[in-house]
Amino acid sequence: MTTPEQDASPGPASIPAAARLDAPAPRRPRARRLRDRVALGWLAAAVVIAIVHRWVPSATWLMIHLVLLGALTHSAMVWSEHFAHTLLHTVPDEAGRRRQDVRIGLLGVGALMVFLGVPLDVWPLVVLGATAVSAAVIWHGAHLVSVLRAALPSRFRIVTRTYIAASCCLPVGVGFGAALAFGLPEEWRGRLLIAHLGANLLGWIGLTVTGTLVTFWPTMLRTRMDERAETLARQALPLQLVGLSVLIAGALVGWSPLALAGLLGYVAGLIWWGRALIRPLRAHGLREFAPASVLAALLWAGIGLAWVGWLLATTGSWAGVADALPTVGGVFAVGFAAQLLSGALSYLIPSVMGGGPSVVRAGAAWFDRFAGVRLIVINAGLLLFLMPVASWVKVTTSLVVLVALAAFLPLLLGGAKASARARRALAAGDPPAPASERVPWSMNQAVAGVAALVLAITVGVAVDPAASGVTTTPTAQSVAVAPTGNTTRVEVTARGMTFTPNRIVVPAGDRLVVVLHNADAAMAHDLILGSARTPRVAPGQTVELDAGVIGASVQGYCSVAGHRQMGMTLDVVVEGTPQADSSGHDTTSHAGGTGSAIPANPSDSLSAPLDPVLAPLGAEREHKLTLRVTEVPLEVAPGLWQTRWTFNGSGVGPTLHGRVGDVFEITLVNDGSIGHSIDFHAGALAPDKPMRTIAPGETLTYRFTAGRAGIWMYHCSTMPMSTHIAAGMTGAVVIEPDGLDPVDRSYVLVQSEVFLANAATAADQAQEVDSDKVVAEKPDRVVFNGIANQYDLTPFTAKVGERVRFWVLDAGPNRASAFHIVGGQFDTVWSEGTYTLRQGRAASGGTDGGAQVMPLQPAQGGFVELSFPEEGHYPVVSHIMVDAERGAHGIVKVTP
């Protein structure tokens, strides 16, 4: 007698009954469904984090691990036990089922602790969670050993042995992961990441998947198994285990050739085993979503493995490997894990729920809905996301891919309802619906999938046409010259703030076509020639600019803020005429300009003043922060707006706070439209890698240890540095000196300059920084914490007799500061690593000293302390008075 699920498969039984993995051992169906819902819950959580990731710490890590450690690990443990019992002809008793429930609960609780501990930076919670996860999987492996020993001899025992080997890998990988959460130097971080990936992804998940697909692959295809499958799996397992061991050993000793050799050995085992998948595929083809999704997952796994191999072969340092692995992890999570789960569960859930052939078909049909659309959107969308497209195109494409992946969840609910209806109909004696042999995809679905991606690309381009590659239609130069009918075509390379060649000679009347190639590694450029312009050209890309008929000499330039001022100009000279103006300044009028007059502040209120309070230090010694580059309109004075280049959307970057010896791990995410970077003065390390410019859409991890006390500047170091700093890309790192005296209140002020291109009184009027003014050193405002006069409107507060500390950093980019509080006297001044005065005691031994000002050059910082003798309002200024009048001004409101 066959099970209903076996009846649901067409044709003769071609796989031994014990190997039919859709034939479950007797279980409580409700409990099985509940266990699958845990995996679906982790997937749903990953979808939610993907939507709100901008506001979630460690969001990329969390999304990857919700899929891999959460959903996929849960399913691997649940279903590998189910398959092992099925293949070994064993049935767990009630006590065994209860023990499995405990293992599953222990795994889920441990995973939850890890998911909370890493983003919150609570390492003991991470260790506790990792221990619970390891204990659950070790217990699971021990159970499989006992099942294997108690079972009678049978085919496919290699599957259970593979599961046992996989269970030995996860605790090792979890240990590496816990060490990563503790915080290590960047070099060790890269080595442990490879070891972690090897043990967990290639070992625990990879071995479980290869063991399962020996029999599950032909079952999904509803065809005969390759008779070599069991033999190939038995031969491949030693290759995989040896390769995996060598990979981990190579990573731990820091020898990338050894790690690469281990990876190649593991891949050789995979290829040897994978030959058993070809014959079933050829015999039956892909007629359902489930095997098609699993096959796509395996292809992405191959891409991910090749990528890791390329990194090991070509990356010069383990730190460089660490920088690239989050992207590779995303490929494994989305391309491999999510598609593997949705494919496998699309087949398993209806089959295991049972109810007869008609009930199984009714549920399974839901999982095949929109199969072609979903597969095209997910796989082509992920491929498009990995290409060097504009950041907004990446955003819109990833949203469409997310929708296609998340569609599995409502389809699951629809399938469950359809199964329930079919079960009720069967109980009522209604005839079952005839089986459908229609392949669940068509040309219409292919067109719909492509159309969805095209729509996503179109929306991304519409948001930022210049960055997305839309060329402005050129207009011919206004010339009084007869066209010759000839075309002068010139290839120009943009690299390092120069065009090469930077001078083109054109016969009068010729049409000029410039082929612009951006040879910079991370910085976008464009070219404007008269009324013709290119889009923003991403690194490595090439575009053409048709400048029209040339009748007069003209100077072209790159319009990215600051690039023209750095000398990025292109002179087009008509034969026999003078060379174009090469002063580097715009000869046409534009809003602002170096001579523009920005009026007084248009308003007496602010929409969002910045809180200057420095919170007390906690006990943590490792600090993790994501700095996301954005280009947003912000108020730079009450009622006055500018488009700022920001770290985390504020006029000045967030203040980092720690002690000497603390470790800082900063993830820089470039969501802007041009290249950006970051430089932390608080850390001492070679700038080559961590301070490099990254292109839009890229991510960089910067890790340093605070070796000395001070208030240290951090800033974008992409050229022209002055423009990037003036645009808002700066902030402070406060590292407290040992023995710092207690105070009642502590504030942080970062002084900087604002250069306005226009007098925008609303966000939609805001323009970017005026680079000409930066070069001419003509600021419109000098500000504390990014906004002029904000602390006149929202004063600092103190009470009479309280000790107040002001940490002050002069971020420049050009002007010095003379920090002063009118009506107050400093009894403590600490600047650039030393006290010049400490509670009235001078370094020379005097005990009655005071200070009226703390002088700072750009990039210098320090702190002052004072007490206020009576209530009142005490102005806070830079005593370079013209700067105080430009906005470097505030009030301390002192109350009794």
Secondary structure, 3 states (H helix, E strand, C coil): CCCHHHHHCCCCCCCCHHHCCCCCCCCCHHHHHHHHHHHHHHHHHHHHHHHCHHHCCCHHHHHHHHHHHHHHHHHHHHHHHHHHHHHCCCCCCHHHHHHHHHHHHHHHHHHHHHHHHHHHCCHHHHHHHHHHHHHHHHHHHHHHHHHHHHCCCCCCHHHHHHHHHHHHHHHHHHHHHHHHHHCCCHHHHHHHHHHHHHHHHHHHHHHHHHHHHHHHHHHHHCCCCCCCHHHHHHHHHHHHHHHHHHHHHHHHHCCHHHHHHHHHHHHHHHHHHHHHHHHHHHHHCCCCHHHHHHHHHHHHHHHHHHHHHHHHHHCCCHHHHHHHHHHHHHHHHHHHHHHHHHHHHHHHHHHHHCCCHHHHHHHHHHHCCCHHHHHHHHHHHHHHHHCCCCHHHHHHHHHHHHHHHHCHHHHHHHHHHHHHHHHHHHHCCCCCCCCCCCCCCCHHHHHHHHHHHHHHHHHHHHHCCCCCCCCCCCCCCCCCCCCCCCEEEEEEEEECCEEECCEEEECCCCEEEEEEEECCCCCCECCEECCEECCCECCCCEEEEEEEECCCCEEEECCCCCCCCCCCEEEEEECCCCCCCCCCCCCCCCCCCCCCCCCCCCCCCCCCCCCCECCCCCCCCEEEEEEEEEEEEEEEECCEEEEEEEECCCCCCCCEEEECCCEEEEEEEECCCCCECCEECCCCCCCCCCCCCECCCCEEEEEEECCCCEEEEEECCCCCHHHHHHCCCEEEEEEECCCCCCCCEEEEEEEEEECCCCCECCHHHCCCCCHHHHHHCCCCEEEECCECCHHHHEEEEEECCCEEEEEEEEEECCCCEEEEECCCCECEEEECCEEEEECCEECCCCCCCCECCEEECCCCEEEEEEECCCCEEEEEEECCHHHHHHCCEEEEEEEC
